[in-house]
Amino acid sequence: MINAYMFMDVEPGCSQQTLIRMRLLNQIESVSVVSGHHDLIARVSVNDLERLHDITAEVHRIRGVIKTNTHVISKEINVCQ
């Protein structure tokens, strides 16, 4: 399983529409609305890099999405034990 974070920049006023469309993509586990350099951050879980590429292409087709920046998670550490 490949997990990644997808940082997205969206046009002003399009965040809600983008969230609605992203709910239709099964591989997107969660989406966070954030302040700062990006507008949204999605956690994506796929079986292979080809599917990650496909999901990225699907997100780019959502009206209002300006740019994405995807970071594959190489290791995750649970700090709450």
N, C-alpha and C positions, 0 to 999 in steps of 0.2 A: 504494500500500500504506500502511495506517495501522498504526503500532505504538504500543503503550501499556503502561504498568505498572499492574497492578491490585493494590492493597494490600488485604489481607483480615484481618478479625478473625474468629476461630473460637472456638467453645466449647472449654473445657479438655478435652483428651483426644480431640478430633475432628480434629486436624491430619492424621493418617495416612489416615483415611477420606476427608477432603477431597482429599488428594493423589491417591488412587486414582481418585476420580471425575473429577478435573480431567484426568487422563491420557486420558480418553475424548474430550476436546474438542480437535479438530485445530488450532484456531487458537491454542491455548496452547502457546507454544514452550518455556517453562521455568517452574518454580516453585521459589522459594527459601524455606526455613524460616529465619526471622529472629528476633532478639531485639529488644526495644524496643516501640514503640507498637503495631505490627502483628504478626501471627503468620506470615503468608505474603505473598510478593510474586510475582505471575505476570507474565511478559512475553507480551503478546498481539499477534498479527499478523492483521489482517483487511483485506478489500478496501474496505470503506466503513464509515461511522459507524453505519449501520443494523445491520450485522453485529456491531459492537462492542456495541451496545445489546442484541442478542440473546444474545451470549455473557455479558454481565453478568447478564441475566435467568436464564440457565441456571446460572450460578454461585450466584445467590441461592437457587435451588431445591435446592442441595446441603445436606443435613442437617448442621447444625453451623455453617454460615456465618452470622455475625451481621451483618456489615456489610462493604461494599466501598467503595473510594475509587479511582477510575480516573483516571490522568493520561496524556493523549495526548502522545506524543513529537513535538515540533515540529522538533527538530534534534538530531542525534546527532553527536558529535565523537569521533573515535578519537584518544586521546592517546598511544597506544603505537605509535611509528613506527620 
